[in-house]
């Protein structure tokens, strides 16, 4: 019997002892940096971290270690829990819709845990499990083992079927929407299995397959082999093409949004191939590449190497930066919704790196009808931040660049784009982390008076976004602004869905690379009589979006908006805290709420709590599957407080806060987006309190215990000048003016940090006191606990 040639890497640990397990003959031949990623945190385990981390529901990170534990790590890098197994955990975990976490272990078991780390069940196989499971249709769990089998388990942990190959199965199965299962084996074959576990076809390569198969949008199956080739197979199992590298391919292919295939090789290169199998570029690392590439929404390619570096490559294959760890990097990195890059190393650590601090504001409107400004806080209190604001046209042309140096822990507020005459969007780039917002002012006629909306900084992009409430009729106008900060054009589909869940035909638009567009809801929905509903945005590459609501009724001074909701994020609970409720007669409050589950109705409860923590009103609502509702709340209440929304389905939404103008029925309006986020450390990145402006901070404590809170005002130079202490009862709230924090001292900038003994949510409301300037807007506080 012939044995696999043993690569140096595989002599270092039991997982790689392939020669001892080989069943058939295989013939293989062998022939800190510029602009580095910034370490956010690193988490220590008891041994090598060789698998890929999973970013699960609620942002919890799951990762296994050679110390036999699987860990759950909070987004701030602290340990949530750990669970012991009887062997090394090199299998990458996956998570089901119900929160269950599945993974294999060197003790021969496939485990199912609850989201909080409690055992549900485990299934015993005949040998170690180092490959990763896949969740398929109907919750079936597929995985391979070193006992030569591919397994399919029911969600309750019972065996559905198993299929025998002729050697170890290290690869993670790929499962199509029709139930076909693709899996490689050390016996040189890539198998296609029917949903019942019978063989559909198999394709033989010249070496063992330890590369997870990937399926492209057109159904092409990609995998690597120890015969040095990357293979592309048609759905019927015939060869489409193959590409030869300089050594064995253990790396898993990654199919980019444009069809590019990224893969590493034992010859130390990271490759980019086009859909026809031609080389686009390759990048040489310092050692073998077992790690698998992943590509962010802006086209950055991340991949590890045995030389200990995590590489970040530009879309053209040139080096962007690299980060050195203390050991081999085997697993595929994971990218969080905020751009954080997570990966493990053989130095026993899980790493979280920040990319360069880039923020996206999808709307810029030029003078003479508009003005635009930024309020920016430098979140590093030891380093000066060099901040550059770039304005791009809708076609992707750079129109303006403006740079500022912001003192360590300081802040600045300034107008941008004064000489720009085209519409577009804004990119803010910094060498330090920021918090901030864009002031979007629209002049009233030819006067110097204006309306104002606030656009919060966001560092995340998504291919699936939601505008949870729209209206287009004689009273309201809704315009969506979308920006594509990527290096390739975006093909975008916008779909209006009414309250009942009935969708209109998709409106299609292309956005150039680095370009933007603005689209009215009338154009998307094909009507000017829209009185509710929502818009879903699907894109071929990552976007950011903002919805601007304009009240068309005479003297109703309502001009506000919200950032789009990322539909790719998932959570285990559906509770939302809105930190402000203002009672009549001076105010009114309402909601626009979307049920983000397309198959089940949502049972929603809105509860208004007083500032003292007493429930004052509860309103139940049932929202159809994929539907939406709009309603007013608290019309008969006389006390202020906050609002808690609970649901059995994920929601997207916003709270409308209307302030009546004197005794009239006219009102200003601000929008408060739904948020899951609560934190013990929050930032209001811009405040002003003087003869022209009033800033009010609303905080809610959605906990069963009271919270001690300190609000600290810091001026533009980074000097902490004032602080204010208060308490918030359990389930209570508080509103504090910046005037109260500073003791009545006027200020024209700076920021406020909120620190609390309990996790809070907060919102800042800006009110223009100048006569005729109808500015009434605000933003949610920024979590700075990381």
PALUM-412986 format. One record per residue (C-alpha): residue in three letters; x, z, y. Coordinates in steps of 0.1 Angstrom, whole numbers, plus 5000, padded with zeros to 4 digits. Layout:
N
AlaXZY...
This chain:
786
Unk500050005000Unk501349915034Unk501150175062Unk500550135100Unk503650125120Unk503850465138Unk504150445176Unk506150725192Unk503050875207Unk501350925174Unk504151145160Unk503451405186Unk500051545174Unk497751535144Unk495251305161Unk497751025161Unk498851055124Unk497150715116Unk499650625089Unk498450905067Unk494850775069Unk495450405067Unk493450235039Unk494549875042Unk497549665052Unk497949595089Unk500649365104Unk501549455140Unk504549355160Unk506349555185Unk508649385204Unk504951195455Unk504150815465Unk503150655498Unk499550745508Unk499050965477Unk495751105464Unk495151455476Unk494751735451Unk491351895456Unk491752145427Unk493052165392Unk491552365363Unk493752525336Unk492852515300Unk494852655270Unk496352325258Unk496451945263Unk493451775280Unk493451435262Unk489851325266Unk487751195295Unk485851435317Unk482051395319Unk480451445353Unk477051575342Unk473751685357Unk474051895388Unk477651785392Unk478952015364Unk482151865348Unk482451895310Unk485851845293Unk487451935260Unk490952075253Unk493452105225Unk492852485226Unk489552415207Unk487252485236Unk484952265255Unk484752375292Unk482052345318Unk483652335353Unk481752375386Unk482252105413Unk484552345431Unk486852375401Unk485752715389Unk484752785353Unk481052785346Unk481452855308Unk483452765277Unk482452725241Unk484752765211Unk484952535182Unk487152545151Unk489452265160Unk490952065189Unk488451895212Unk489851545219Unk486351385219Unk484951305253Unk481551475258Unk478251295267Unk474951445280Unk471451365271Unk468451345294Unk467451705284Unk470851835295Unk472251865259Unk476051815257Unk477351635226Unk480951615214Unk483151615183Unk485851855172Unk488851875149Unk486852115127Unk484851815114Unk481651895133Unk479651705159Unk478251975183Unk475151985204Unk475052245232Unk472552325259Unk473552255295Unk474452625299Unk476752635268Unk474452765241Unk474552605206Unk471652385196Unk473052255163Unk476152115147Unk476551845120Unk479351855095Unk481251535085Unk484051475060Unk486951485084Unk488051545120Unk486151385149Unk488351265177Unk486250975190Unk483451015215Unk479651005208Unk477250765224Unk473550835231Unk471350535222Unk467650445223Unk465250735215Unk468050985219Unk469950885187Unk473551005187Unk476150765174Unk479750855166Unk482650775143Unk484851005122Unk488151015104Unk486251015071Unk485850635077Unk482150655087Unk479950555116Unk477150805120Unk473650795136Unk471951135141Unk468451215152Unk468151435184Unk467451735162Unk470851685144Unk469651545111Unk471251235096Unk469450905104Unk472050695086Unk475750645081Unk477850335076Unk481150325057Unk484250135069Unk487550115051Unk489550335074Unk489250595102Unk486850545130Unk488350665163Unk486350445187Unk483250535207Unk480250315196Unk478650085221Unk474850045218Unk472849765233Unk469249795247Unk468049625214Unk469749885193Unk472749685180Unk475749915175Unk479349795180Unk482250005166Unk485849945157Unk487750085127Unk491350125116Unk490649865089Unk491049585116Unk487349505119Unk484949525148Unk481549595132Unk478049505146Unk475449715129Unk471649675130Unk469449965143Unk468950075107Unk472650105101Unk473049785080Unk475849545087Unk474949255110Unk478449105112Unk482049205113Unk485049035130Unk488549085117Unk491549115141Unk495149145131Unk495449515136Unk493649845136Unk490949885164Unk491250215183Unk489950075215Unk486250145224Unk484249825226Unk482649735259Unk479649505264Unk479449285295Unk476349185313Unk476148855294Unk476449035260Unk480048955255Unk481849235235Unk485449325245Unk487949535226Unk491649575221Unk493549575188Unk496949695175Unk497849325170Unk498549325208Unk495449125217Unk492449185239Unk489349025223Unk486148875238Unk483448805211Unk480148645215Unk477048835205Unk476948645172Unk480448775163Unk482348455170Unk485548455190Unk485048365227Unk488748415236Unk491648645231Unk494548745254Unk497948855241Unk499749155257Unk503249275249Unk502249545225Unk499249725209Unk496049775229Unk494650125224Unk493050125259Unk489350075263Unk488449765283Unk486449825315Unk484149545328Unk484049535366Unk480949445387Unk482349095392Unk483049045355Unk486849125357Unk488149295325Unk490649585331Unk492649725302Unk495949895295Unk498549815269Unk501349995250Unk503649745268Unk503249975299Unk501149725318Unk497649755333Unk495949415331Unk493149245350Unk491648945332Unk488848715344Unk485748645324Unk487448345307Unk490448545295Unk492848435322Unk495348675338Unk494448775373Unk497249035377Unk499149295358Unk500849615370Unk503749775353Unk503750155349Unk506750365338Unk505650405302Unk502950305276Unk499350295287Unk496950455263Unk494650565292Unk491650335301Unk491050195336Unk487950275356Unk487050095389Unk485350265419Unk482650095440Unk485249985466Unk487349805439Unk490050065435Unk491450075399Unk492350415385Unk494350455352Unk496750695337Unk500050635319Unk502350815295Unk504750855324Unk502451135338Unk501150935367Unk497550865377Unk497650525393Unk495350395421Unk495650015424Unk494049795450Unk491649515438Unk494549265440Unk496749485416Unk499149625442Unk499749995442Unk497650205465Unk499050545455Unk500050735424Unk499851105416Unk502351285393Unk501251545367Unk503251745343Unk502251545311Unk500951235295Unk497551105308Unk495550975279Unk491850975289Unk489850755312Unk489450905347Unk485950975360Unk484750915395Unk482351145412Unk479651035436Unk481751155466Unk484750955454Unk486551245437Unk488751125408Unk488751355378Unk491151325348Unk493051545323Unk496751565314Unk498851695286Unk500051965310Unk496852155301Unk495052075333Unk491951895345Unk492651745379Unk490351655408Unk491851425435Unk490451305467Unk490950945477Unk491750875514Unk489051035535Unk486850735544Unk483250775557Unk480550505561Unk477950475588Unk475650175581Unk474450115616Unk476050015649Unk473849875677Unk475549735708Unk474949775746Unk473149715768Unk470149825747Unk472050095727Unk474950335728Unk476850495699Unk479050805696Unk480751035671Unk480951415667Unk483851475643Unk485251795629Unk488751815613Unk488152025581Unk491952095577Unk492852395597Unk496652345594Unk497151975600Unk496251745629Unk493851465618Unk494451105628Unk490950955629Unk490250585633Unk486750445639Unk486450075630Unk483349875639Unk482649575617Unk480149295624Unk477349205600Unk479548925588Unk482449155580Unk484649085611Unk486549375626Unk485149405661Unk486749725675Unk489249995665Unk489450335682Unk491750615672Unk491750985679Unk494051285671Unk491851585664Unk493651925664Unk493952125632Unk490652285626Unk489452115658Unk486651885669Unk485951595692Unk482951405705Unk483351055720Unk481550725726Unk482650415706Unk482150045709Unk481550035746Unk482749665749Unk481249545716Unk478249305719Unk477449255682Unk475549465657Unk477249595626Unk478449915610Unk481050185614Unk483950295591Unk485750625599Unk489150675582Unk491150985584Unk494251145568Unk492351475566Unk488851565554Unk486151545581Unk482651645588Unk480651455613Unk477751245626Unk477050935645Unk474750955676Unk472650645678Unk471050615712Unk468450355723Unk467850305760Unk464250315772Unk463649985789Unk466249925816Unk466550295825Unk469350545816Unk466950745795Unk467150705757Unk465950805723Unk468450945699Unk468850945661Unk471651115641Unk473450945612Unk475451195590Unk478851095577Unk478851005540Unk481850925518Unk479850805488Unk478550465479Unk476050365452Unk474550065435Unk471150235433Unk469650385464Unk466250505475Unk464450525509Unk461850775499Unk459350705526Unk458550405548Unk455750295571Unk455049955588Unk451849925609Unk450549955644Unk451950305647Unk455250295629Unk458250065624Unk460850125596Unk464149935596Unk466749975569Unk470449935577Unk472749855548Unk476549835548Unk478949695521Unk482349845526Unk483749675495Unk486149385491Unk483549155475Unk480149035486Unk477049235474Unk473949085459Unk471149315469Unk467549355458Unk465149555479Unk461749645464Unk458849805482Unk456650025460Unk453250165472Unk451950515467Unk450350425433Unk453650305419Unk452849935422Unk455949735432Unk456049425454Unk458249125446Unk461949185453Unk463449085486Unk466948945479Unk469848945503Unk473548895501Unk475849115522Unk479348985529Unk482449195520Unk482849455548Unk479549335563Unk476049475568Unk472449385574Unk469249525588Unk465949455572Unk462449565583Unk460049705558Unk457549435569Unk460049175556Unk460649365523Unk456949455516Unk455449135531Unk452949325552Unk452549505585Unk449949735572Unk452149975551Unk451250335554Unk453550505529Unk455450415498Unk459250375493Unk461950115490Unk464450095461Unk467849925467Unk469849775438Unk473249615445Unk476049455426Unk478549675444Unk478450005462Unk476550035494Unk475450295520Unk472150275537Unk470150445565Unk466450425574Unk465350445610Unk461750535618Unk460350435652Unk457050545665Unk455350255682Unk452450455697Unk452550485735Unk454450795747Unk454950925711Unk458750985714Unk459650965677Unk462850805668Unk464650955637Unk466050865603Unk467750965571Unk470550845548Unk469350675516Unk469250885484Unk471650805456Unk469450745425Unk472450765402Unk472751135407Unk470951355381Unk470151725380Unk468851975354Unk466352135378Unk464151985405Unk464052235434Unk464552145470Unk464952385500Unk464052265535Unk465252535559Unk462852485587Unk459052525592Unk457652555627Unk454052655631Unk451252535653Unk450152515681Unk453552385692Unk454552195660Unk453352015629Unk455051955596Unk454551695568Unk456251525538Unk456951185524Unk457751245486Unk458750995459Unk458551055422Unk461850915410Unk460650915373Unk459150575365Unk457350685333Unk455851025339Unk453751175367Unk455251455388Unk453651795393Unk454951905427Unk454452235445Unk455252285481Unk455452655492Unk455852765528Unk457653095531Unk457853315562Unk461153415577Unk460553755561Unk460353595526Unk456553605520Unk454753305506Unk452253195532Unk450852875517Unk451152675484Unk450152315481Unk450152145447Unk450451765444Unk450351525415Unk452351205421Unk451950905398Unk454850775377Unk457150595402Unk454650675429Unk454750845463Unk452651065485Unk452451175522Unk450851495534Unk450751755562Unk451452115553Unk450852445571Unk448252325596Unk446552665597Unk449752885597Unk450953065628Unk454353195616Unk457653015612Unk459752995581Unk460952745555Unk459652525527Unk460552515490Unk459652215468Unk459552245430Unk458751965406Unk458951885369Unk460351535378Unk463251435401Unk462051365437Unk463351195468Unk461851295501Unk461951415536Unk460151665558Unk458751545592Unk459051805620Unk456951725650Unk457151915683Unk454251865706Unk454951775742Unk453252045763Unk449452045756Unk449251675747Unk449051515712Unk452351335719Unk455351465700Unk459051445693Unk459951405656Unk463051495635Unk463551425598Unk464951675573Unk466051515540Unk465351685507Unk468551845493Unk469552025461Unk472652155479Unk473052525486Unk476452685494Unk478053005506Unk480152795531Unk478452545553Unk479452335583Unk477552215613Unk480051955625Unk478851925661Unk477052155685Unk476352155722Unk474652425743Unk474452375781Unk472152245808Unk471651915789Unk471552015753Unk470252285730Unk471352325694Unk469352535670Unk470552615634Unk467952685607Unk468952865575Unk467052945544Unk467953185516Unk466253065484Unk467453365464Unk465953685450Unk468453895470Unk469153915507Unk472153745523Unk474653865548Unk475553575571Unk478353515596Unk478153215620Unk481453125637Unk481752895666Unk485052695670Unk485852495700Unk487452145702Unk490952285701Unk490452465668Unk490152805684Unk487653045669Unk485953185700Unk482753355689Unk480953485658Unk477553615651Unk476353835622Unk472853835608Unk470953895575Unk468453685558Unk465953845534Unk465353725499Unk463353405501Unk463553425538Unk464953225567Unk466453255601Unk466853035632Unk469853105654Unk470652915686Unk474252825695Unk473553005727Unk472953325706Unk476253275687Unk478353225718Unk476653485739Unk475253245764Unk478453055771Unk477952685778Unk479852435755Unk479952065751Unk481252025716Unk482852225688Unk481252325655Unk479752615636Unk480752745602Unk478152945582Unk479553185556Unk477153385534Unk477053625506Unk474353405490Unk474053035487Unk472052895516Unk470852565529Unk470952485567Unk469852225592Unk470952175628Unk468352045654Unk469551895686Unk467251885716Unk468051705748Unk466851915778Unk467351635804Unk464151505818Unk463151165804Unk465751175776Unk463651185745Unk466351305721Unk465251525692Unk467151485660Unk469251675635Unk471351675603Unk471651895571Unk474752115571Unk477752005551Unk478952195521Unk482652285526Unk482952535498Unk485452305480
